[in-house]
Amino acid sequence: MMTDIDEKTFKALNQLEQAIVDYIDYYNNKRIKVKLKGLSPVQYRTKSFT
């Protein structure tokens, strides 16, 4: 995803801002990491606190 942001030209600042928000959401909530036992970072942190 980060390469998508790097290669894309944005015509307005709000388009860039939305792309960054979308990437952060993906990174924290949807991306699965083997090191985190197959969970997303948010799922792993939530599980750690329960």
N, CA, C, O and CB atoms as a CASP TS submission, in Angstrom:
PFRMAT TS
TARGET T0000
AUTHOR 0000-0000-0000
METHOD Language model
MODEL 1
PARENT N/A
ATOM      1  N   MET     1       0.818  -1.193   0.000  1.00  0.00           N
ATOM      2  CA  MET     1       0.000   0.000   0.000  1.00  0.00           C
ATOM      3  C   MET     1       0.862   1.257   0.000  1.00  0.00           C
ATOM      4  O   MET     1       0.542   2.221  -0.695  1.00  0.00           O
ATOM      5  CB  MET     1      -0.931  -0.002   1.199  1.00  0.00           C
ATOM      6  N   MET     2       1.935   1.263   0.756  1.00  0.00           N
ATOM      7  CA  MET     2       2.757   2.461   0.823  1.00  0.00           C
ATOM      8  C   MET     2       3.308   2.820  -0.548  1.00  0.00           C
ATOM      9  O   MET     2       3.432   4.003  -0.864  1.00  0.00           O
ATOM     10  CB  MET     2       3.897   2.271   1.816  1.00  0.00           C
ATOM     11  N   THR     3       3.640   1.837  -1.365  1.00  0.00           N
ATOM     12  CA  THR     3       4.112   2.157  -2.707  1.00  0.00           C
ATOM     13  C   THR     3       3.002   2.798  -3.521  1.00  0.00           C
ATOM     14  O   THR     3       3.284   3.608  -4.404  1.00  0.00           O
ATOM     15  CB  THR     3       4.631   0.899  -3.413  1.00  0.00           C
ATOM     16  N   ASP     4       1.745   2.457  -3.249  1.00  0.00           N
ATOM     17  CA  ASP     4       0.632   3.097  -3.943  1.00  0.00           C
ATOM     18  C   ASP     4       0.603   4.589  -3.635  1.00  0.00           C
ATOM     19  O   ASP     4       0.362   5.407  -4.523  1.00  0.00           O
ATOM     20  CB  ASP     4      -0.703   2.443  -3.548  1.00  0.00           C
ATOM     21  N   ILE     5       0.846   4.938  -2.390  1.00  0.00           N
ATOM     22  CA  ILE     5       0.863   6.350  -2.011  1.00  0.00           C
ATOM     23  C   ILE     5       2.075   7.038  -2.622  1.00  0.00           C
ATOM     24  O   ILE     5       1.973   8.172  -3.090  1.00  0.00           O
ATOM     25  CB  ILE     5       0.872   6.507  -0.474  1.00  0.00           C
ATOM     26  N   ASP     6       3.229   6.359  -2.622  1.00  0.00           N
ATOM     27  CA  ASP     6       4.443   6.950  -3.171  1.00  0.00           C
ATOM     28  C   ASP     6       4.320   7.255  -4.657  1.00  0.00           C
ATOM     29  O   ASP     6       4.827   8.274  -5.125  1.00  0.00           O
ATOM     30  CB  ASP     6       5.614   6.030  -2.937  1.00  0.00           C
ATOM     31  N   GLU     7       3.653   6.381  -5.399  1.00  0.00           N
ATOM     32  CA  GLU     7       3.604   6.513  -6.851  1.00  0.00           C
ATOM     33  C   GLU     7       2.434   7.352  -7.346  1.00  0.00           C
ATOM     34  O   GLU     7       2.403   7.735  -8.516  1.00  0.00           O
ATOM     35  CB  GLU     7       3.536   5.158  -7.474  1.00  0.00           C
ATOM     36  N   LYS     8       1.485   7.641  -6.487  1.00  0.00           N
ATOM     37  CA  LYS     8       0.290   8.353  -6.916  1.00  0.00           C
ATOM     38  C   LYS     8       0.484   9.858  -6.773  1.00  0.00           C
ATOM     39  O   LYS     8       1.091  10.330  -5.812  1.00  0.00           O
ATOM     40  CB  LYS     8      -0.929   7.892  -6.108  1.00  0.00           C
ATOM     41  N   THR     9      -0.032  10.591  -7.728  1.00  0.00           N
ATOM     42  CA  THR     9      -0.033  12.041  -7.661  1.00  0.00           C
ATOM     43  C   THR     9      -1.417  12.487  -7.209  1.00  0.00           C
ATOM     44  O   THR     9      -2.425  12.098  -7.799  1.00  0.00           O
ATOM     45  CB  THR     9       0.350  12.679  -9.035  1.00  0.00           C
ATOM     46  N   PHE    10      -1.459  13.291  -6.177  1.00  0.00           N
ATOM     47  CA  PHE    10      -2.726  13.756  -5.634  1.00  0.00           C
ATOM     48  C   PHE    10      -2.995  15.165  -6.133  1.00  0.00           C
ATOM     49  O   PHE    10      -2.105  16.015  -6.150  1.00  0.00           O
ATOM     50  CB  PHE    10      -2.720  13.712  -4.090  1.00  0.00           C
ATOM     51  N   LYS    11      -4.234  15.398  -6.537  1.00  0.00           N
ATOM     52  CA  LYS    11      -4.599  16.707  -7.066  1.00  0.00           C
ATOM     53  C   LYS    11      -5.030  17.672  -5.969  1.00  0.00           C
ATOM     54  O   LYS    11      -5.065  18.885  -6.174  1.00  0.00           O
ATOM     55  CB  LYS    11      -5.707  16.563  -8.083  1.00  0.00           C
ATOM     56  N   ALA    12      -5.357  17.123  -4.807  1.00  0.00           N
ATOM     57  CA  ALA    12      -5.787  17.972  -3.699  1.00  0.00           C
ATOM     58  C   ALA    12      -5.239  17.404  -2.393  1.00  0.00           C
ATOM     59  O   ALA    12      -5.013  16.200  -2.267  1.00  0.00           O
ATOM     60  CB  ALA    12      -7.341  18.079  -3.647  1.00  0.00           C
ATOM     61  N   LEU    13      -5.034  18.275  -1.448  1.00  0.00           N
ATOM     62  CA  LEU    13      -4.500  17.872  -0.155  1.00  0.00           C
ATOM     63  C   LEU    13      -5.425  16.875   0.544  1.00  0.00           C
ATOM     64  O   LEU    13      -4.953  15.947   1.201  1.00  0.00           O
ATOM     65  CB  LEU    13      -4.284  19.096   0.729  1.00  0.00           C
ATOM     66  N   ASN    14      -6.740  17.065   0.405  1.00  0.00           N
ATOM     67  CA  ASN    14      -7.662  16.151   1.081  1.00  0.00           C
ATOM     68  C   ASN    14      -7.567  14.730   0.522  1.00  0.00           C
ATOM     69  O   ASN    14      -7.837  13.773   1.247  1.00  0.00           O
ATOM     70  CB  ASN    14      -9.095  16.663   0.953  1.00  0.00           C
ATOM     71  N   GLN    15      -7.194  14.573  -0.741  1.00  0.00           N
ATOM     72  CA  GLN    15      -6.990  13.232  -1.308  1.00  0.00           C
ATOM     73  C   GLN    15      -5.788  12.557  -0.651  1.00  0.00           C
ATOM     74  O   GLN    15      -5.843  11.372  -0.323  1.00  0.00           O
ATOM     75  CB  GLN    15      -6.788  13.311  -2.844  1.00  0.00           C
ATOM     76  N   LEU    16      -4.723  13.293  -0.461  1.00  0.00           N
ATOM     77  CA  LEU    16      -3.542  12.765   0.220  1.00  0.00           C
ATOM     78  C   LEU    16      -3.870  12.414   1.667  1.00  0.00           C
ATOM     79  O   LEU    16      -3.490  11.351   2.157  1.00  0.00           O
ATOM     80  CB  LEU    16      -2.388  13.780   0.166  1.00  0.00           C
ATOM     81  N   GLU    17      -4.574  13.313   2.345  1.00  0.00           N
ATOM     82  CA  GLU    17      -4.954  13.050   3.736  1.00  0.00           C
ATOM     83  C   GLU    17      -5.785  11.776   3.850  1.00  0.00           C
ATOM     84  O   GLU    17      -5.564  10.976   4.759  1.00  0.00           O
ATOM     85  CB  GLU    17      -5.735  14.239   4.310  1.00  0.00           C
ATOM     86  N   GLN    18      -6.737  11.578   2.941  1.00  0.00           N
ATOM     87  CA  GLN    18      -7.581  10.384   2.980  1.00  0.00           C
ATOM     88  C   GLN    18      -6.758   9.132   2.697  1.00  0.00           C
ATOM     89  O   GLN    18      -6.991   8.092   3.314  1.00  0.00           O
ATOM     90  CB  GLN    18      -8.729  10.503   1.966  1.00  0.00           C
ATOM     91  N   ALA    19      -5.816   9.212   1.790  1.00  0.00           N
ATOM     92  CA  ALA    19      -4.952   8.065   1.503  1.00  0.00           C
ATOM     93  C   ALA    19      -4.130   7.689   2.735  1.00  0.00           C
ATOM     94  O   ALA    19      -3.927   6.506   3.010  1.00  0.00           O
ATOM     95  CB  ALA    19      -4.020   8.375   0.313  1.00  0.00           C
ATOM     96  N   ILE    20      -3.665   8.677   3.466  1.00  0.00           N
ATOM     97  CA  ILE    20      -2.899   8.413   4.689  1.00  0.00           C
ATOM     98  C   ILE    20      -3.791   7.791   5.759  1.00  0.00           C
ATOM     99  O   ILE    20      -3.390   6.830   6.416  1.00  0.00           O
ATOM    100  CB  ILE    20      -2.261   9.713   5.220  1.00  0.00           C
ATOM    101  N   VAL    21      -4.989   8.325   5.939  1.00  0.00           N
ATOM    102  CA  VAL    21      -5.937   7.764   6.913  1.00  0.00           C
ATOM    103  C   VAL    21      -6.265   6.318   6.562  1.00  0.00           C
ATOM    104  O   VAL    21      -6.304   5.455   7.438  1.00  0.00           O
ATOM    105  CB  VAL    21      -7.234   8.607   6.963  1.00  0.00           C
ATOM    106  N   ASP    22      -6.500   6.057   5.280  1.00  0.00           N
ATOM    107  CA  ASP    22      -6.806   4.691   4.837  1.00  0.00           C
ATOM    108  C   ASP    22      -5.640   3.749   5.110  1.00  0.00           C
ATOM    109  O   ASP    22      -5.848   2.614   5.539  1.00  0.00           O
ATOM    110  CB  ASP    22      -7.151   4.676   3.340  1.00  0.00           C
ATOM    111  N   TYR    23      -4.427   4.206   4.868  1.00  0.00           N
ATOM    112  CA  TYR    23      -3.260   3.362   5.105  1.00  0.00           C
ATOM    113  C   TYR    23      -3.078   3.071   6.593  1.00  0.00           C
ATOM    114  O   TYR    23      -2.773   1.941   6.973  1.00  0.00           O
ATOM    115  CB  TYR    23      -2.004   4.026   4.543  1.00  0.00           C
ATOM    116  N   ILE    24      -3.260   4.071   7.422  1.00  0.00           N
ATOM    117  CA  ILE    24      -3.135   3.860   8.869  1.00  0.00           C
ATOM    118  C   ILE    24      -4.181   2.865   9.351  1.00  0.00           C
ATOM    119  O   ILE    24      -3.884   2.004  10.179  1.00  0.00           O
ATOM    120  CB  ILE    24      -3.278   5.196   9.631  1.00  0.00           C
ATOM    121  N   ASP    25      -5.406   2.975   8.837  1.00  0.00           N
ATOM    122  CA  ASP    25      -6.456   2.018   9.198  1.00  0.00           C
ATOM    123  C   ASP    25      -6.061   0.609   8.771  1.00  0.00           C
ATOM    124  O   ASP    25      -6.200  -0.339   9.544  1.00  0.00           O
ATOM    125  CB  ASP    25      -7.799   2.414   8.551  1.00  0.00           C
ATOM    126  N   TYR    26      -5.575   0.473   7.552  1.00  0.00           N
ATOM    127  CA  TYR    26      -5.114  -0.838   7.075  1.00  0.00           C
ATOM    128  C   TYR    26      -3.991  -1.367   7.964  1.00  0.00           C
ATOM    129  O   TYR    26      -4.018  -2.523   8.386  1.00  0.00           O
ATOM    130  CB  TYR    26      -4.633  -0.745   5.606  1.00  0.00           C
ATOM    131  N   TYR    27      -3.019  -0.528   8.242  1.00  0.00           N
ATOM    132  CA  TYR    27      -1.836  -0.949   9.001  1.00  0.00           C
ATOM    133  C   TYR    27      -2.203  -1.411  10.407  1.00  0.00           C
ATOM    134  O   TYR    27      -1.655  -2.399  10.897  1.00  0.00           O
ATOM    135  CB  TYR    27      -0.825   0.194   9.080  1.00  0.00           C
ATOM    136  N   ASN    28      -3.113  -0.713  11.049  1.00  0.00           N
ATOM    137  CA  ASN    28      -3.463  -1.032  12.433  1.00  0.00           C
ATOM    138  C   ASN    28      -4.564  -2.072  12.581  1.00  0.00           C
ATOM    139  O   ASN    28      -4.565  -2.825  13.554  1.00  0.00           O
ATOM    140  CB  ASN    28      -3.879   0.207  13.132  1.00  0.00           C
ATOM    141  N   ASN    29      -5.502  -2.132  11.636  1.00  0.00           N
ATOM    142  CA  ASN    29      -6.687  -2.959  11.830  1.00  0.00           C
ATOM    143  C   ASN    29      -6.814  -4.156  10.898  1.00  0.00           C
ATOM    144  O   ASN    29      -7.488  -5.125  11.246  1.00  0.00           O
ATOM    145  CB  ASN    29      -7.876  -2.124  11.681  1.00  0.00           C
ATOM    146  N   LYS    30      -6.203  -4.120   9.749  1.00  0.00           N
ATOM    147  CA  LYS    30      -6.426  -5.183   8.774  1.00  0.00           C
ATOM    148  C   LYS    30      -5.192  -6.026   8.483  1.00  0.00           C
ATOM    149  O   LYS    30      -5.305  -7.188   8.093  1.00  0.00           O
ATOM    150  CB  LYS    30      -6.922  -4.591   7.503  1.00  0.00           C
ATOM    151  N   ARG    31      -4.026  -5.444   8.670  1.00  0.00           N
ATOM    152  CA  ARG    31      -2.771  -6.132   8.361  1.00  0.00           C
ATOM    153  C   ARG    31      -2.528  -7.233   9.385  1.00  0.00           C
ATOM    154  O   ARG    31      -2.519  -6.973  10.588  1.00  0.00           O
ATOM    155  CB  ARG    31      -1.582  -5.134   8.339  1.00  0.00           C
ATOM    156  N   ILE    32      -2.333  -8.447   8.918  1.00  0.00           N
ATOM    157  CA  ILE    32      -2.092  -9.588   9.789  1.00  0.00           C
ATOM    158  C   ILE    32      -0.585  -9.829   9.858  1.00  0.00           C
ATOM    159  O   ILE    32       0.099  -9.850   8.835  1.00  0.00           O
ATOM    160  CB  ILE    32      -2.846 -10.861   9.277  1.00  0.00           C
ATOM    161  N   LYS    33      -0.082 -10.008  11.069  1.00  0.00           N
ATOM    162  CA  LYS    33       1.348 -10.249  11.266  1.00  0.00           C
ATOM    163  C   LYS    33       1.559 -11.617  11.892  1.00  0.00           C
ATOM    164  O   LYS    33       0.909 -11.959  12.880  1.00  0.00           O
ATOM    165  CB  LYS    33       1.978  -9.148  12.150  1.00  0.00           C
ATOM    166  N   VAL    34       2.462 -12.396  11.325  1.00  0.00           N
ATOM    167  CA  VAL    34       2.806 -13.705  11.875  1.00  0.00           C
ATOM    168  C   VAL    34       3.413 -13.537  13.264  1.00  0.00           C
ATOM    169  O   VAL    34       3.128 -14.327  14.164  1.00  0.00           O
ATOM    170  CB  VAL    34       3.786 -14.455  10.939  1.00  0.00           C
ATOM    171  N   LYS    35       4.247 -12.516  13.444  1.00  0.00           N
ATOM    172  CA  LYS    35       4.884 -12.280  14.746  1.00  0.00           C
ATOM    173  C   LYS    35       3.866 -11.975  15.840  1.00  0.00           C
ATOM    174  O   LYS    35       4.154 -12.152  17.024  1.00  0.00           O
ATOM    175  CB  LYS    35       5.876 -11.132  14.640  1.00  0.00           C
ATOM    176  N   LEU    36       2.690 -11.524  15.453  1.00  0.00           N
ATOM    177  CA  LEU    36       1.640 -11.215  16.425  1.00  0.00           C
ATOM    178  C   LEU    36       0.618 -12.349  16.501  1.00  0.00           C
ATOM    179  O   LEU    36      -0.549 -12.134  16.827  1.00  0.00           O
ATOM    180  CB  LEU    36       0.940  -9.894  16.058  1.00  0.00           C
ATOM    181  N   LYS    37       1.078 -13.546  16.197  1.00  0.00           N
ATOM    182  CA  LYS    37       0.249 -14.756  16.273  1.00  0.00           C
ATOM    183  C   LYS    37      -0.947 -14.704  15.330  1.00  0.00           C
ATOM    184  O   LYS    37      -2.031 -15.183  15.666  1.00  0.00           O
ATOM    185  CB  LYS    37      -0.237 -14.962  17.695  1.00  0.00           C
ATOM    186  N   GLY    38      -0.750 -14.127  14.159  1.00  0.00           N
ATOM    187  CA  GLY    38      -1.795 -14.082  13.143  1.00  0.00           C
ATOM    188  C   GLY    38      -2.864 -13.035  13.379  1.00  0.00           C
ATOM    189  O   GLY    38      -3.928 -13.088  12.762  1.00  0.00           O
ATOM    190  N   LEU    39      -2.601 -12.089  14.258  1.00  0.00           N
ATOM    191  CA  LEU    39      -3.564 -11.036  14.566  1.00  0.00           C
ATOM    192  C   LEU    39      -3.099  -9.702  13.999  1.00  0.00           C
ATOM    193  O   LEU    39      -1.918  -9.513  13.706  1.00  0.00           O
ATOM    194  CB  LEU    39      -3.775 -10.924  16.082  1.00  0.00           C
ATOM    195  N   SER    40      -4.043  -8.785  13.850  1.00  0.00           N
ATOM    196  CA  SER    40      -3.667  -7.422  13.487  1.00  0.00           C
ATOM    197  C   SER    40      -3.095  -6.753  14.733  1.00  0.00           C
ATOM    198  O   SER    40      -3.320  -7.243  15.840  1.00  0.00           O
ATOM    199  CB  SER    40      -4.893  -6.615  12.915  1.00  0.00           C
ATOM    200  N   PRO    41      -2.364  -5.652  14.588  1.00  0.00           N
ATOM    201  CA  PRO    41      -1.807  -4.977  15.761  1.00  0.00           C
ATOM    202  C   PRO    41      -2.869  -4.597  16.803  1.00  0.00           C
ATOM    203  O   PRO    41      -2.638  -4.758  18.001  1.00  0.00           O
ATOM    204  CB  PRO    41      -1.067  -3.735  15.323  1.00  0.00           C
ATOM    205  N   VAL    42      -4.019  -4.099  16.362  1.00  0.00           N
ATOM    206  CA  VAL    42      -5.072  -3.714  17.303  1.00  0.00           C
ATOM    207  C   VAL    42      -5.632  -4.940  18.011  1.00  0.00           C
ATOM    208  O   VAL    42      -5.847  -4.907  19.223  1.00  0.00           O
ATOM    209  CB  VAL    42      -6.200  -2.961  16.576  1.00  0.00           C
ATOM    210  N   GLN    43      -5.868  -6.013  17.277  1.00  0.00           N
ATOM    211  CA  GLN    43      -6.374  -7.240  17.895  1.00  0.00           C
ATOM    212  C   GLN    43      -5.377  -7.766  18.925  1.00  0.00           C
ATOM    213  O   GLN    43      -5.773  -8.199  20.007  1.00  0.00           O
ATOM    214  CB  GLN    43      -6.655  -8.315  16.821  1.00  0.00           C
ATOM    215  N   TYR    44      -4.114  -7.730  18.599  1.00  0.00           N
ATOM    216  CA  TYR    44      -3.081  -8.227  19.508  1.00  0.00           C
ATOM    217  C   TYR    44      -3.033  -7.399  20.792  1.00  0.00           C
ATOM    218  O   TYR    44      -2.966  -7.955  21.889  1.00  0.00           O
ATOM    219  CB  TYR    44      -1.709  -8.208  18.817  1.00  0.00           C
ATOM    220  N   ARG    45      -3.069  -6.072  20.656  1.00  0.00           N
ATOM    221  CA  ARG    45      -3.054  -5.206  21.843  1.00  0.00           C
ATOM    222  C   ARG    45      -4.300  -5.421  22.691  1.00  0.00           C
ATOM    223  O   ARG    45      -4.215  -5.480  23.918  1.00  0.00           O
ATOM    224  CB  ARG    45      -2.948  -3.729  21.431  1.00  0.00           C
ATOM    225  N   THR    46      -5.450  -5.537  22.047  1.00  0.00           N
ATOM    226  CA  THR    46      -6.696  -5.760  22.780  1.00  0.00           C
ATOM    227  C   THR    46      -6.641  -7.077  23.540  1.00  0.00           C
ATOM    228  O   THR    46      -7.045  -7.148  24.700  1.00  0.00           O
ATOM    229  CB  THR    46      -7.899  -5.749  21.822  1.00  0.00           C
ATOM    230  N   LYS    47      -6.146  -8.110  22.890  1.00  0.00           N
ATOM    231  CA  LYS    47      -6.043  -9.419  23.530  1.00  0.00           C
ATOM    232  C   LYS    47      -5.059  -9.377  24.699  1.00  0.00           C
ATOM    233  O   LYS    47      -5.272 -10.055  25.705  1.00  0.00           O
ATOM    234  CB  LYS    47      -5.608 -10.483  22.509  1.00  0.00           C
ATOM    235  N   SER    48      -4.003  -8.603  24.585  1.00  0.00           N
ATOM    236  CA  SER    48      -2.996  -8.505  25.641  1.00  0.00           C
ATOM    237  C   SER    48      -3.563  -7.881  26.913  1.00  0.00           C
ATOM    238  O   SER    48      -3.125  -8.209  28.016  1.00  0.00           O
ATOM    239  CB  SER    48      -1.805  -7.691  25.155  1.00  0.00           C
ATOM    240  N   PHE    49      -4.534  -6.984  26.764  1.00  0.00           N
ATOM    241  CA  PHE    49      -5.101  -6.278  27.913  1.00  0.00           C
ATOM    242  C   PHE    49      -6.260  -7.017  28.568  1.00  0.00           C
ATOM    243  O   PHE    49      -6.714  -6.618  29.640  1.00  0.00           O
ATOM    244  CB  PHE    49      -5.560  -4.917  27.491  1.00  0.00           C
ATOM    245  N   THR    50      -6.743  -8.077  27.947  1.00  0.00           N
ATOM    246  CA  THR    50      -7.876  -8.809  28.536  1.00  0.00           C
ATOM    247  C   THR    50      -7.417 -10.006  29.316  1.00  0.00           C
ATOM    248  O   THR    50      -8.241 -10.731  29.875  1.00  0.00           O
ATOM    249  CB  THR    50      -8.845  -9.249  27.463  1.00  0.00           C
TER
END
